[in-house]
Amino acid sequence: MANIKSAVKRVEVTRKNTLRNAPIKTGVKTSVRKFNEADTKETAAAAFKHAVVSIDKSVAKGILHKNSAARKKSRLAKKLNKMA
């Protein structure tokens, strides 16, 4: 454990941020997984909308970088468009 006061504070702040960010990251992963598991195009389209909303919210909260979110959304859209 750190001895310097500022280092101790950074450890505590990082821990709090990690605890706050973890459920949001998990929600993004879950929504992407539900999209990947969708069997019909209609359910996939609904799951796609939900996934995009959760990704955008995580960007707004500063959890995901905007380019990372754009890449995720692009890959999902590509997959959705390939479905028959």
Secondary structure by P-SEA (a helix, b strand, c coil): ccccaaaaaaaaaaaaaaaaaaaaaaaaaaaaaaaaacccaaaaaaaaaaaaaaaaaaaaaccccaaaaaaaaaaaaaaaaacc
